[in-house]
Each structure stands twice: as structure tokens, then as C-alpha cells.
Amino acid sequence: MDHPHGGLRPFHASGYEIFDDFAEAGEVTIWSRSALPPRLGDLFNIQTRGALRELCVDEVRTFTGGWSATCRAEQP
């Protein structure tokens, strides 16, 4: 399905959207209109590509009305 507005899909104002680019770039981006962004180093468990993975917030960006967080797998 082709999405207007640069490929972003609308969701409930208090919800989250996840862009899974784990196979290609080894990262997952989470964005939300929530007022409370995650902190660098926060961990998320995300199921992707058939496996449960623990991902660490590596970058947080804020914008008017929300935030996005880039999460990457923890290095051993």
C-alpha cells in the first residue's frame, strides 16, 4: 500500500509506530506522539525476523508533538 505524507502512517495520538530495518541496517526506529521520550541506553524487547531481540536506544530525536528513537542490538 502506498502511503501519503512521505510514507508515514497515521496512528492514535498516544500510540507508537515501529519501522523495522533490522535485516538491512541492524536497527529499529520507534516513533510516537507521546510526551515522554525514551532515554539513551533504555532497552526494548522487540520481536523481529522471528526472534526476540533486546535493542538499546542509541539515538533520540524530538520534534513538535513527539519523538523518534533509533534502537540497535546490544554488542556483546
mmCIF file of the N, C-alpha and C atoms, coordinates in Angstrom:
data_MODEL
# 
_entry.id   MODEL 
# 
loop_
_atom_site.group_PDB 
_atom_site.id 
_atom_site.type_symbol 
_atom_site.label_atom_id 
_atom_site.label_alt_id 
_atom_site.label_comp_id 
_atom_site.label_asym_id 
_atom_site.label_entity_id 
_atom_site.label_seq_id 
_atom_site.pdbx_PDB_ins_code 
_atom_site.Cartn_x 
_atom_site.Cartn_y 
_atom_site.Cartn_z 
_atom_site.occupancy 
_atom_site.B_iso_or_equiv 
_atom_site.pdbx_formal_charge 
_atom_site.auth_seq_id 
_atom_site.auth_comp_id 
_atom_site.auth_asym_id 
_atom_site.auth_atom_id 
_atom_site.pdbx_PDB_model_num 
ATOM 1   N N  . MET A 1 1  ? 0.834  -1.171  0.000  1.00 0.00 ? 1  MET A N  1 
ATOM 2   C CA . MET A 1 1  ? 0.000  0.000   0.000  1.00 0.00 ? 1  MET A CA 1 
ATOM 3   C C  . MET A 1 1  ? 0.881  1.237   0.000  1.00 0.00 ? 1  MET A C  1 
ATOM 4   N N  . ASP A 1 2  ? 0.555  2.179   -0.841 1.00 0.00 ? 2  ASP A N  1 
ATOM 5   C CA . ASP A 1 2  ? 1.307  3.425   -0.926 1.00 0.00 ? 2  ASP A CA 1 
ATOM 6   C C  . ASP A 1 2  ? 0.733  4.416   0.083  1.00 0.00 ? 2  ASP A C  1 
ATOM 7   N N  . HIS A 1 3  ? 1.576  4.985   0.928  1.00 0.00 ? 3  HIS A N  1 
ATOM 8   C CA . HIS A 1 3  ? 1.126  5.895   1.973  1.00 0.00 ? 3  HIS A CA 1 
ATOM 9   C C  . HIS A 1 3  ? 1.454  7.332   1.611  1.00 0.00 ? 3  HIS A C  1 
ATOM 10  N N  . PRO A 1 4  ? 0.489  8.259   1.796  1.00 0.00 ? 4  PRO A N  1 
ATOM 11  C CA . PRO A 1 4  ? 0.781  9.676   1.554  1.00 0.00 ? 4  PRO A CA 1 
ATOM 12  C C  . PRO A 1 4  ? 1.699  10.239  2.642  1.00 0.00 ? 4  PRO A C  1 
ATOM 13  N N  . HIS A 1 5  ? 2.126  11.431  2.490  1.00 0.00 ? 5  HIS A N  1 
ATOM 14  C CA . HIS A 1 5  ? 2.921  12.141  3.506  1.00 0.00 ? 5  HIS A CA 1 
ATOM 15  C C  . HIS A 1 5  ? 4.254  11.444  3.772  1.00 0.00 ? 5  HIS A C  1 
ATOM 16  N N  . GLY A 1 6  ? 4.982  11.111  2.743  1.00 0.00 ? 6  GLY A N  1 
ATOM 17  C CA . GLY A 1 6  ? 6.313  10.546  2.927  1.00 0.00 ? 6  GLY A CA 1 
ATOM 18  C C  . GLY A 1 6  ? 6.338  9.156   3.503  1.00 0.00 ? 6  GLY A C  1 
ATOM 19  N N  . GLY A 1 7  ? 5.283  8.385   3.344  1.00 0.00 ? 7  GLY A N  1 
ATOM 20  C CA . GLY A 1 7  ? 5.268  7.010   3.800  1.00 0.00 ? 7  GLY A CA 1 
ATOM 21  C C  . GLY A 1 7  ? 4.891  6.832   5.256  1.00 0.00 ? 7  GLY A C  1 
ATOM 22  N N  . LEU A 1 8  ? 4.644  7.916   5.989  1.00 0.00 ? 8  LEU A N  1 
ATOM 23  C CA . LEU A 1 8  ? 4.252  7.778   7.378  1.00 0.00 ? 8  LEU A CA 1 
ATOM 24  C C  . LEU A 1 8  ? 2.780  7.399   7.462  1.00 0.00 ? 8  LEU A C  1 
ATOM 25  N N  . ARG A 1 9  ? 2.468  6.498   8.365  1.00 0.00 ? 9  ARG A N  1 
ATOM 26  C CA . ARG A 1 9  ? 1.098  6.048   8.537  1.00 0.00 ? 9  ARG A CA 1 
ATOM 27  C C  . ARG A 1 9  ? 0.536  6.651   9.814  1.00 0.00 ? 9  ARG A C  1 
ATOM 28  N N  . PRO A 1 10 ? -0.679 7.198   9.777  1.00 0.00 ? 10 PRO A N  1 
ATOM 29  C CA . PRO A 1 10 ? -1.263 7.786   10.983 1.00 0.00 ? 10 PRO A CA 1 
ATOM 30  C C  . PRO A 1 10 ? -1.592 6.707   12.013 1.00 0.00 ? 10 PRO A C  1 
ATOM 31  N N  . PHE A 1 11 ? -1.535 7.090   13.271 1.00 0.00 ? 11 PHE A N  1 
ATOM 32  C CA . PHE A 1 11 ? -1.915 6.185   14.348 1.00 0.00 ? 11 PHE A CA 1 
ATOM 33  C C  . PHE A 1 11 ? -2.498 7.009   15.481 1.00 0.00 ? 11 PHE A C  1 
ATOM 34  N N  . HIS A 1 12 ? -3.054 6.333   16.448 1.00 0.00 ? 12 HIS A N  1 
ATOM 35  C CA . HIS A 1 12 ? -3.672 7.001   17.591 1.00 0.00 ? 12 HIS A CA 1 
ATOM 36  C C  . HIS A 1 12 ? -2.671 7.930   18.262 1.00 0.00 ? 12 HIS A C  1 
ATOM 37  N N  . ALA A 1 13 ? -3.136 9.062   18.750 1.00 0.00 ? 13 ALA A N  1 
ATOM 38  C CA . ALA A 1 13 ? -2.266 10.105  19.320 1.00 0.00 ? 13 ALA A CA 1 
ATOM 39  C C  . ALA A 1 13 ? -1.373 9.601   20.442 1.00 0.00 ? 13 ALA A C  1 
ATOM 40  N N  . SER A 1 14 ? -1.773 8.571   21.179 1.00 0.00 ? 14 SER A N  1 
ATOM 41  C CA . SER A 1 14 ? -0.941 8.071   22.283 1.00 0.00 ? 14 SER A CA 1 
ATOM 42  C C  . SER A 1 14 ? -0.211 6.793   21.896 1.00 0.00 ? 14 SER A C  1 
ATOM 43  N N  . GLY A 1 15 ? -0.258 6.412   20.615 1.00 0.00 ? 15 GLY A N  1 
ATOM 44  C CA . GLY A 1 15 ? 0.350  5.173   20.169 1.00 0.00 ? 15 GLY A CA 1 
ATOM 45  C C  . GLY A 1 15 ? 1.780  5.320   19.699 1.00 0.00 ? 15 GLY A C  1 
ATOM 46  N N  . TYR A 1 16 ? 2.320  4.213   19.204 1.00 0.00 ? 16 TYR A N  1 
ATOM 47  C CA . TYR A 1 16 ? 3.684  4.142   18.716 1.00 0.00 ? 16 TYR A CA 1 
ATOM 48  C C  . TYR A 1 16 ? 3.667  3.520   17.330 1.00 0.00 ? 16 TYR A C  1 
ATOM 49  N N  . GLU A 1 17 ? 4.697  3.779   16.557 1.00 0.00 ? 17 GLU A N  1 
ATOM 50  C CA . GLU A 1 17 ? 4.871  3.110   15.279 1.00 0.00 ? 17 GLU A CA 1 
ATOM 51  C C  . GLU A 1 17 ? 6.316  2.648   15.216 1.00 0.00 ? 17 GLU A C  1 
ATOM 52  N N  . ILE A 1 18 ? 6.521  1.443   14.690 1.00 0.00 ? 18 ILE A N  1 
ATOM 53  C CA . ILE A 1 18 ? 7.854  0.852   14.627 1.00 0.00 ? 18 ILE A CA 1 
ATOM 54  C C  . ILE A 1 18 ? 8.218  0.604   13.174 1.00 0.00 ? 18 ILE A C  1 
ATOM 55  N N  . PHE A 1 19 ? 9.397  1.059   12.769 1.00 0.00 ? 19 PHE A N  1 
ATOM 56  C CA . PHE A 1 19 ? 9.939  0.816   11.443 1.00 0.00 ? 19 PHE A CA 1 
ATOM 57  C C  . PHE A 1 19 ? 11.090 -0.171  11.601 1.00 0.00 ? 19 PHE A C  1 
ATOM 58  N N  . ASP A 1 20 ? 10.877 -1.385  11.127 1.00 0.00 ? 20 ASP A N  1 
ATOM 59  C CA . ASP A 1 20 ? 11.830 -2.476  11.304 1.00 0.00 ? 20 ASP A CA 1 
ATOM 60  C C  . ASP A 1 20 ? 12.780 -2.531  10.113 1.00 0.00 ? 20 ASP A C  1 
ATOM 61  N N  . ASP A 1 21 ? 14.020 -2.086  10.326 1.00 0.00 ? 21 ASP A N  1 
ATOM 62  C CA . ASP A 1 21 ? 15.054 -2.157  9.305  1.00 0.00 ? 21 ASP A CA 1 
ATOM 63  C C  . ASP A 1 21 ? 16.197 -3.027  9.826  1.00 0.00 ? 21 ASP A C  1 
ATOM 64  N N  . PHE A 1 22 ? 15.835 -4.010  10.662 1.00 0.00 ? 22 PHE A N  1 
ATOM 65  C CA . PHE A 1 22 ? 16.846 -4.820  11.318 1.00 0.00 ? 22 PHE A CA 1 
ATOM 66  C C  . PHE A 1 22 ? 17.637 -5.672  10.324 1.00 0.00 ? 22 PHE A C  1 
ATOM 67  N N  . ALA A 1 23 ? 16.952 -6.235  9.333  1.00 0.00 ? 23 ALA A N  1 
ATOM 68  C CA . ALA A 1 23 ? 17.625 -7.102  8.369  1.00 0.00 ? 23 ALA A CA 1 
ATOM 69  C C  . ALA A 1 23 ? 18.659 -6.337  7.550  1.00 0.00 ? 23 ALA A C  1 
ATOM 70  N N  . GLU A 1 24 ? 18.343 -5.109  7.163  1.00 0.00 ? 24 GLU A N  1 
ATOM 71  C CA . GLU A 1 24 ? 19.232 -4.327  6.306  1.00 0.00 ? 24 GLU A CA 1 
ATOM 72  C C  . GLU A 1 24 ? 20.263 -3.509  7.085  1.00 0.00 ? 24 GLU A C  1 
ATOM 73  N N  . ALA A 1 25 ? 19.807 -2.820  8.131  1.00 0.00 ? 25 ALA A N  1 
ATOM 74  C CA . ALA A 1 25 ? 20.688 -1.868  8.828  1.00 0.00 ? 25 ALA A CA 1 
ATOM 75  C C  . ALA A 1 25 ? 20.992 -2.263  10.275 1.00 0.00 ? 25 ALA A C  1 
ATOM 76  N N  . GLY A 1 26 ? 20.346 -3.328  10.770 1.00 0.00 ? 26 GLY A N  1 
ATOM 77  C CA . GLY A 1 26 ? 20.587 -3.735  12.156 1.00 0.00 ? 26 GLY A CA 1 
ATOM 78  C C  . GLY A 1 26 ? 19.974 -2.792  13.173 1.00 0.00 ? 26 GLY A C  1 
ATOM 79  N N  . GLU A 1 27 ? 18.904 -2.092  12.767 1.00 0.00 ? 27 GLU A N  1 
ATOM 80  C CA . GLU A 1 27 ? 18.269 -1.152  13.679 1.00 0.00 ? 27 GLU A CA 1 
ATOM 81  C C  . GLU A 1 27 ? 16.761 -1.136  13.494 1.00 0.00 ? 27 GLU A C  1 
ATOM 82  N N  . VAL A 1 28 ? 16.103 -0.629  14.513 1.00 0.00 ? 28 VAL A N  1 
ATOM 83  C CA . VAL A 1 28 ? 14.661 -0.444  14.522 1.00 0.00 ? 28 VAL A CA 1 
ATOM 84  C C  . VAL A 1 28 ? 14.407 0.980   14.986 1.00 0.00 ? 28 VAL A C  1 
ATOM 85  N N  . THR A 1 29 ? 13.499 1.683   14.325 1.00 0.00 ? 29 THR A N  1 
ATOM 86  C CA . THR A 1 29 ? 13.144 3.037   14.734 1.00 0.00 ? 29 THR A CA 1 
ATOM 87  C C  . THR A 1 29 ? 11.734 3.035   15.289 1.00 0.00 ? 29 THR A C  1 
ATOM 88  N N  . ILE A 1 30 ? 11.575 3.614   16.463 1.00 0.00 ? 30 ILE A N  1 
ATOM 89  C CA . ILE A 1 30 ? 10.273 3.743   17.112 1.00 0.00 ? 30 ILE A CA 1 
ATOM 90  C C  . ILE A 1 30 ? 9.955  5.232   17.144 1.00 0.00 ? 30 ILE A C  1 
ATOM 91  N N  . TRP A 1 31 ? 8.723  5.585   16.802 1.00 0.00 ? 31 TRP A N  1 
ATOM 92  C CA . TRP A 1 31 ? 8.341  6.990   16.945 1.00 0.00 ? 31 TRP A CA 1 
ATOM 93  C C  . TRP A 1 31 ? 6.958  7.071   17.538 1.00 0.00 ? 31 TRP A C  1 
ATOM 94  N N  . SER A 1 32 ? 6.701  8.193   18.195 1.00 0.00 ? 32 SER A N  1 
ATOM 95  C CA . SER A 1 32 ? 5.449  8.357   18.902 1.00 0.00 ? 32 SER A CA 1 
ATOM 96  C C  . SER A 1 32 ? 5.114  9.827   19.060 1.00 0.00 ? 32 SER A C  1 
ATOM 97  N N  . ARG A 1 33 ? 3.868  10.060  19.311 1.00 0.00 ? 33 ARG A N  1 
ATOM 98  C CA . ARG A 1 33 ? 3.412  11.400  19.671 1.00 0.00 ? 33 ARG A CA 1 
ATOM 99  C C  . ARG A 1 33 ? 3.317  11.536  21.191 1.00 0.00 ? 33 ARG A C  1 
ATOM 100 N N  . SER A 1 34 ? 3.789  10.538  21.887 1.00 0.00 ? 34 SER A N  1 
ATOM 101 C CA . SER A 1 34 ? 3.811  10.554  23.354 1.00 0.00 ? 34 SER A CA 1 
ATOM 102 C C  . SER A 1 34 ? 4.693  11.694  23.844 1.00 0.00 ? 34 SER A C  1 
ATOM 103 N N  . ALA A 1 35 ? 4.322  12.274  24.960 1.00 0.00 ? 35 ALA A N  1 
ATOM 104 C CA . ALA A 1 35 ? 5.101  13.390  25.518 1.00 0.00 ? 35 ALA A CA 1 
ATOM 105 C C  . ALA A 1 35 ? 6.405  12.932  26.164 1.00 0.00 ? 35 ALA A C  1 
ATOM 106 N N  . LEU A 1 36 ? 6.516  11.668  26.532 1.00 0.00 ? 36 LEU A N  1 
ATOM 107 C CA . LEU A 1 36 ? 7.680  11.184  27.264 1.00 0.00 ? 36 LEU A CA 1 
ATOM 108 C C  . LEU A 1 36 ? 8.573  10.332  26.362 1.00 0.00 ? 36 LEU A C  1 
ATOM 109 N N  . PRO A 1 37 ? 9.703  10.879  25.879 1.00 0.00 ? 37 PRO A N  1 
ATOM 110 C CA . PRO A 1 37 ? 10.602 10.099  25.030 1.00 0.00 ? 37 PRO A CA 1 
ATOM 111 C C  . PRO A 1 37 ? 11.457 9.142   25.867 1.00 0.00 ? 37 PRO A C  1 
ATOM 112 N N  . PRO A 1 38 ? 11.972 8.089   25.246 1.00 0.00 ? 38 PRO A N  1 
ATOM 113 C CA . PRO A 1 38 ? 12.904 7.211   25.959 1.00 0.00 ? 38 PRO A CA 1 
ATOM 114 C C  . PRO A 1 38 ? 14.238 7.929   26.151 1.00 0.00 ? 38 PRO A C  1 
ATOM 115 N N  . ARG A 1 39 ? 15.099 7.341   26.978 1.00 0.00 ? 39 ARG A N  1 
ATOM 116 C CA . ARG A 1 39 ? 16.437 7.902   27.215 1.00 0.00 ? 39 ARG A CA 1 
ATOM 117 C C  . ARG A 1 39 ? 17.475 7.058   26.489 1.00 0.00 ? 39 ARG A C  1 
ATOM 118 N N  . LEU A 1 40 ? 18.608 7.660   26.176 1.00 0.00 ? 40 LEU A N  1 
ATOM 119 C CA . LEU A 1 40 ? 19.717 6.897   25.605 1.00 0.00 ? 40 LEU A CA 1 
ATOM 120 C C  . LEU A 1 40 ? 20.057 5.750   26.547 1.00 0.00 ? 40 LEU A C  1 
ATOM 121 N N  . GLY A 1 41 ? 20.245 4.577   25.993 1.00 0.00 ? 41 GLY A N  1 
ATOM 122 C CA . GLY A 1 41 ? 20.583 3.408   26.801 1.00 0.00 ? 41 GLY A CA 1 
ATOM 123 C C  . GLY A 1 41 ? 19.389 2.586   27.253 1.00 0.00 ? 41 GLY A C  1 
ATOM 124 N N  . ASP A 1 42 ? 18.162 3.123   27.159 1.00 0.00 ? 42 ASP A N  1 
ATOM 125 C CA . ASP A 1 42 ? 16.971 2.333   27.502 1.00 0.00 ? 42 ASP A CA 1 
ATOM 126 C C  . ASP A 1 42 ? 16.925 1.100   26.613 1.00 0.00 ? 42 ASP A C  1 
ATOM 127 N N  . LEU A 1 43 ? 16.398 0.004   27.143 1.00 0.00 ? 43 LEU A N  1 
ATOM 128 C CA . LEU A 1 43 ? 16.310 -1.250  26.405 1.00 0.00 ? 43 LEU A CA 1 
ATOM 129 C C  . LEU A 1 43 ? 14.869 -1.566  26.052 1.00 0.00 ? 43 LEU A C  1 
ATOM 130 N N  . PHE A 1 44 ? 14.674 -2.100  24.862 1.00 0.00 ? 44 PHE A N  1 
ATOM 131 C CA . PHE A 1 44 ? 13.370 -2.563  24.397 1.00 0.00 ? 44 PHE A CA 1 
ATOM 132 C C  . PHE A 1 44 ? 13.520 -4.001  23.922 1.00 0.00 ? 44 PHE A C  1 
ATOM 133 N N  . ASN A 1 45 ? 12.570 -4.840  24.246 1.00 0.00 ? 45 ASN A N  1 
ATOM 134 C CA . ASN A 1 45 ? 12.499 -6.180  23.672 1.00 0.00 ? 45 ASN A CA 1 
ATOM 135 C C  . ASN A 1 45 ? 11.549 -6.099  22.492 1.00 0.00 ? 45 ASN A C  1 
ATOM 136 N N  . ILE A 1 46 ? 12.059 -6.457  21.320 1.00 0.00 ? 46 ILE A N  1 
ATOM 137 C CA . ILE A 1 46 ? 11.281 -6.363  20.091 1.00 0.00 ? 46 ILE A CA 1 
ATOM 138 C C  . ILE A 1 46 ? 11.413 -7.677  19.338 1.00 0.00 ? 46 ILE A C  1 
ATOM 139 N N  . GLN A 1 47 ? 10.280 -8.214  18.921 1.00 0.00 ? 47 GLN A N  1 
ATOM 140 C CA . GLN A 1 47 ? 10.315 -9.416  18.102 1.00 0.00 ? 47 GLN A CA 1 
ATOM 141 C C  . GLN A 1 47 ? 10.427 -9.003  16.644 1.00 0.00 ? 47 GLN A C  1 
ATOM 142 N N  . THR A 1 48 ? 11.491 -9.441  15.997 1.00 0.00 ? 48 THR A N  1 
ATOM 143 C CA . THR A 1 48 ? 11.717 -9.119  14.599 1.00 0.00 ? 48 THR A CA 1 
ATOM 144 C C  . THR A 1 48 ? 12.392 -10.291 13.915 1.00 0.00 ? 48 THR A C  1 
ATOM 145 N N  . ARG A 1 49 ? 12.011 -10.546 12.689 1.00 0.00 ? 49 ARG A N  1 
ATOM 146 C CA . ARG A 1 49 ? 12.580 -11.627 11.891 1.00 0.00 ? 49 ARG A CA 1 
ATOM 147 C C  . ARG A 1 49 ? 12.530 -12.966 12.625 1.00 0.00 ? 49 ARG A C  1 
ATOM 148 N N  . GLY A 1 50 ? 11.445 -13.201 13.347 1.00 0.00 ? 50 GLY A N  1 
ATOM 149 C CA . GLY A 1 50 ? 11.223 -14.486 14.004 1.00 0.00 ? 50 GLY A CA 1 
ATOM 150 C C  . GLY A 1 50 ? 11.979 -14.696 15.295 1.00 0.00 ? 50 GLY A C  1 
ATOM 151 N N  . ALA A 1 51 ? 12.602 -13.669 15.833 1.00 0.00 ? 51 ALA A N  1 
ATOM 152 C CA . ALA A 1 51 ? 13.359 -13.811 17.078 1.00 0.00 ? 51 ALA A CA 1 
ATOM 153 C C  . ALA A 1 51 ? 13.098 -12.614 17.985 1.00 0.00 ? 51 ALA A C  1 
ATOM 154 N N  . LEU A 1 52 ? 13.160 -12.853 19.280 1.00 0.00 ? 52 LEU A N  1 
ATOM 155 C CA . LEU A 1 52 ? 13.040 -11.780 20.262 1.00 0.00 ? 52 LEU A CA 1 
ATOM 156 C C  . LEU A 1 52 ? 14.428 -11.176 20.464 1.00 0.00 ? 52 LEU A C  1 
ATOM 157 N N  . ARG A 1 53 ? 14.524 -9.869  20.288 1.00 0.00 ? 53 ARG A N  1 
ATOM 158 C CA . ARG A 1 53 ? 15.822 -9.199  20.390 1.00 0.00 ? 53 ARG A CA 1 
ATOM 159 C C  . ARG A 1 53 ? 15.765 -8.080  21.421 1.00 0.00 ? 53 ARG A C  1 
ATOM 160 N N  . GLU A 1 54 ? 16.844 -7.910  22.146 1.00 0.00 ? 54 GLU A N  1 
ATOM 161 C CA . GLU A 1 54 ? 16.965 -6.787  23.069 1.00 0.00 ? 54 GLU A CA 1 
ATOM 162 C C  . GLU A 1 54 ? 17.723 -5.681  22.347 1.00 0.00 ? 54 GLU A C  1 
ATOM 163 N N  . LEU A 1 55 ? 17.047 -4.553  22.160 1.00 0.00 ? 55 LEU A N  1 
ATOM 164 C CA . LEU A 1 55 ? 17.639 -3.428  21.457 1.00 0.00 ? 55 LEU A CA 1 
ATOM 165 C C  . LEU A 1 55 ? 17.815 -2.249  22.398 1.00 0.00 ? 55 LEU A C  1 
ATOM 166 N N  . CYS A 1 56 ? 18.877 -1.518  22.205 1.00 0.00 ? 56 CYS A N  1 
ATOM 167 C CA . CYS A 1 56 ? 19.232 -0.383  23.050 1.00 0.00 ? 56 CYS A CA 1 
ATOM 168 C C  . CYS A 1 56 ? 18.977 0.915   22.288 1.00 0.00 ? 56 CYS A C  1 
ATOM 169 N N  . VAL A 1 57 ? 18.398 1.914   22.967 1.00 0.00 ? 57 VAL A N  1 
ATOM 170 C CA . VAL A 1 57 ? 18.179 3.226   22.353 1.00 0.00 ? 57 VAL A CA 1 
ATOM 171 C C  . VAL A 1 57 ? 19.533 3.879   22.157 1.00 0.00 ? 57 VAL A C  1 
ATOM 172 N N  . ASP A 1 58 ? 19.858 4.128   20.896 1.00 0.00 ? 58 ASP A N  1 
ATOM 173 C CA . ASP A 1 58 ? 21.160 4.670   20.518 1.00 0.00 ? 58 ASP A CA 1 
ATOM 174 C C  . ASP A 1 58 ? 21.079 6.145   20.141 1.00 0.00 ? 58 ASP A C  1 
ATOM 175 N N  . GLU A 1 59 ? 19.886 6.590   19.730 1.00 0.00 ? 59 GLU A N  1 
ATOM 176 C CA . GLU A 1 59 ? 19.707 7.975   19.302 1.00 0.00 ? 59 GLU A CA 1 
ATOM 177 C C  . GLU A 1 59 ? 18.253 8.370   19.531 1.00 0.00 ? 59 GLU A C  1 
ATOM 178 N N  . VAL A 1 60 ? 18.039 9.563   20.065 1.00 0.00 ? 60 VAL A N  1 
ATOM 179 C CA . VAL A 1 60 ? 16.684 10.089  20.274 1.00 0.00 ? 60 VAL A CA 1 
ATOM 180 C C  . VAL A 1 60 ? 16.598 11.451  19.597 1.00 0.00 ? 60 VAL A C  1 
ATOM 181 N N  . ARG A 1 61 ? 15.540 11.629  18.835 1.00 0.00 ? 61 ARG A N  1 
ATOM 182 C CA . ARG A 1 61 ? 15.272 12.927  18.201 1.00 0.00 ? 61 ARG A CA 1 
ATOM 183 C C  . ARG A 1 61 ? 13.886 13.368  18.614 1.00 0.00 ? 61 ARG A C  1 
ATOM 184 N N  . THR A 1 62 ? 13.752 14.639  18.926 1.00 0.00 ? 62 THR A N  1 
ATOM 185 C CA . THR A 1 62 ? 12.441 15.170  19.282 1.00 0.00 ? 62 THR A CA 1 
ATOM 186 C C  . THR A 1 62 ? 11.968 16.110  18.179 1.00 0.00 ? 62 THR A C  1 
ATOM 187 N N  . PHE A 1 63 ? 10.664 16.223  18.062 1.00 0.00 ? 63 PHE A N  1 
ATOM 188 C CA . PHE A 1 63 ? 10.059 17.131  17.107 1.00 0.00 ? 63 PHE A CA 1 
ATOM 189 C C  . PHE A 1 63 ? 8.775  17.635  17.725 1.00 0.00 ? 63 PHE A C  1 
ATOM 190 N N  . THR A 1 64 ? 8.182  18.638  17.158 1.00 0.00 ? 64 THR A N  1 
ATOM 191 C CA . THR A 1 64 ? 6.957  19.206  17.705 1.00 0.00 ? 64 THR A CA 1 
ATOM 192 C C  . THR A 1 64 ? 5.898  18.116  17.809 1.00 0.00 ? 64 THR A C  1 
ATOM 193 N N  . GLY A 1 65 ? 5.515  17.806  19.025 1.00 0.00 ? 65 GLY A N  1 
ATOM 194 C CA . GLY A 1 65 ? 4.466  16.825  19.248 1.00 0.00 ? 65 GLY A CA 1 
ATOM 195 C C  . GLY A 1 65 ? 4.921  15.394  19.398 1.00 0.00 ? 65 GLY A C  1 
ATOM 196 N N  . GLY A 1 66 ? 6.235  15.122  19.447 1.00 0.00 ? 66 GLY A N  1 
ATOM 197 C CA . GLY A 1 66 ? 6.643  13.733  19.615 1.00 0.00 ? 66 GLY A CA 1 
ATOM 198 C C  . GLY A 1 66 ? 8.141  13.516  19.541 1.00 0.00 ? 66 GLY A C  1 
ATOM 199 N N  . TRP A 1 67 ? 8.516  12.274  19.239 1.00 0.00 ? 67 TRP A N  1 
ATOM 200 C CA . TRP A 1 67 ? 9.920  11.886  19.222 1.00 0.00 ? 67 TRP A CA 1 
ATOM 201 C C  . TRP A 1 67 ? 10.103 10.646  18.344 1.00 0.00 ? 67 TRP A C  1 
ATOM 202 N N  . SER A 1 68 ? 11.366 10.373  18.012 1.00 0.00 ? 68 SER A N  1 
ATOM 203 C CA . SER A 1 68 ? 11.731 9.107   17.377 1.00 0.00 ? 68 SER A CA 1 
ATOM 204 C C  . SER A 1 68 ? 12.998 8.604   18.065 1.00 0.00 ? 68 SER A C  1 
ATOM 205 N N  . ALA A 1 69 ? 13.125 7.290   18.136 1.00 0.00 ? 69 ALA A N  1 
ATOM 206 C CA . ALA A 1 69 ? 14.287 6.674   18.772 1.00 0.00 ? 69 ALA A CA 1 
ATOM 207 C C  . ALA A 1 69 ? 14.823 5.582   17.860 1.00 0.00 ? 69 ALA A C  1 
ATOM 208 N N  . THR A 1 70 ? 16.122 5.624   17.590 1.00 0.00 ? 70 THR A N  1 
ATOM 209 C CA . THR A 1 70 ? 16.775 4.570   16.820 1.00 0.00 ? 70 THR A CA 1 
ATOM 210 C C  . THR A 1 70 ? 17.370 3.590   17.811 1.00 0.00 ? 70 THR A C  1 
ATOM 211 N N  . CYS A 1 71 ? 17.025 2.321   17.643 1.00 0.00 ? 71 CYS A N  1 
ATOM 212 C CA . CYS A 1 71 ? 17.460 1.270   18.568 1.00 0.00 ? 71 CYS A CA 1 
ATOM 213 C C  . CYS A 1 71 ? 18.309 0.255   17.806 1.00 0.00 ? 71 CYS A C  1 
ATOM 214 N N  . ARG A 1 72 ? 19.395 -0.165  18.431 1.00 0.00 ? 72 ARG A N  1 
ATOM 215 C CA . ARG A 1 72 ? 20.287 -1.140  17.819 1.00 0.00 ? 72 ARG A CA 1 
ATOM 216 C C  . ARG A 1 72 ? 20.557 -2.273  18.803 1.00 0.00 ? 72 ARG A C  1 
ATOM 217 N N  . ALA A 1 73 ? 20.942 -3.417  18.276 1.00 0.00 ? 73 ALA A N  1 
ATOM 218 C CA . ALA A 1 73 ? 21.241 -4.575  19.120 1.00 0.00 ? 73 ALA A CA 1 
ATOM 219 C C  . ALA A 1 73 ? 22.441 -4.262  20.003 1.00 0.00 ? 73 ALA A C  1 
ATOM 220 N N  . GLU A 1 74 ? 22.365 -4.727  21.228 1.00 0.00 ? 74 GLU A N  1 
ATOM 221 C CA . GLU A 1 74 ? 23.486 -4.568  22.149 1.00 0.00 ? 74 GLU A CA 1 
ATOM 222 C C  . GLU A 1 74 ? 24.663 -5.390  21.655 1.00 0.00 ? 74 GLU A C  1 
ATOM 223 N N  . GLN A 1 75 ? 25.850 -4.849  21.729 1.00 0.00 ? 75 GLN A N  1 
ATOM 224 C CA . GLN A 1 75 ? 27.051 -5.577  21.343 1.00 0.00 ? 75 GLN A CA 1 
ATOM 225 C C  . GLN A 1 75 ? 27.554 -6.367  22.535 1.00 0.00 ? 75 GLN A C  1 
ATOM 226 N N  . PRO A 1 76 ? 27.942 -7.632  22.322 1.00 0.00 ? 76 PRO A N  1 
ATOM 227 C CA . PRO A 1 76 ? 28.446 -8.456  23.443 1.00 0.00 ? 76 PRO A CA 1 
ATOM 228 C C  . PRO A 1 76 ? 29.760 -7.952  24.007 1.00 0.00 ? 76 PRO A C  1 
# 
